[in-house]
Amino acid sequence: MQDIIEESVDKEVNSGMFERAAKTMKDEFQKLKEGITRTLQMDFSNMLKLTFFHKEELVKRLPDLQNEYKEIMYIHSAIQVPGNA
């Protein structure tokens, strides 16, 4: 049984198993790098656009989050253990 396993492993190693795995990992890393770069470029671009807007224009574009903030604070206070606030 052990000989069969060793032969199978040797066969896979000789057929380039590690080289294929390395290539696959390199390709996936490249995709990840491109995705991160694209996301950062979009986020940075959006940040610059918001930075250079006048306040009046900015207020029109940003959502009002007061209701969500109040709801979160209400839930936060509701789940606090007395004495640990």
N, C-alpha and C positions, 0 to 999 in steps of 0.2 A: 504494500500500500504506500509506504513511504517512498519507494522508488518511483512509483507512478506519479506521485505529487512532485517529486524533485524533477522528473523528466518534463512534466507539464510546465512547471515554473521556468525551467531552463529554456524550453521551447518558446514561451512567451517573452522571456528576457531577450532571447536571440532574435525574435521577430520584431523587436523595437517597441516593446510595451512602454518602457520608461520614456522613450523619445516621443511617442504619441501622447502620453500623459503630459509631458512637459509642453508640447505644442498646444494641446488643448488648454492647459492652464495659462499659457502665454496669451492665447487668443481671448480667453475669458477676462484676463486682466486688462487687456487692451480695450475690450468693450466696456468694462467697468470704468477705466480711466477716461474714456471718451464720454461716457454718461455723466460722470462727476464733473468733467470740464464743461460740458454743455449746460448742466444745471447751475454751476457756479457762474457761468457767463450770463445766463438769463437772470439769476438772482442779483448779480452785480449791476446788470443793465437796469433792472427794475429799481434797485436802490438808488442809482444815479438819477433816474427819471424823477423819482419821488423827492430826492434831495434838492433838485433844481426847480421844482414847482413852487409857485407862489402859494402862500397860505390859503388864499381863497380857492384856488384850483385844487389844492390838496384835500381840502375839506369835502369837496364834491366827489373825490375819487375814493377816499378811505371809508370803509364801513363804520357805522357807529356801533361800538361794542359795549356800551354802557349796560344794556339789558342783560347781555351774557355775563358781564362782570358781576352784576348784582346777583344773578342766579348762582354763579359759582361761589360767591362769598356767603350766600345764604346756605348753600349745601355744605360748605366748609364749616360754618359755625354750627350747623345741625349735627355734624358727625364728630365734633370735638368732645373729648372726654372731659368732664368737669375737673378743673384744676390743672389741665394740660394745655390750655389755650395759648 
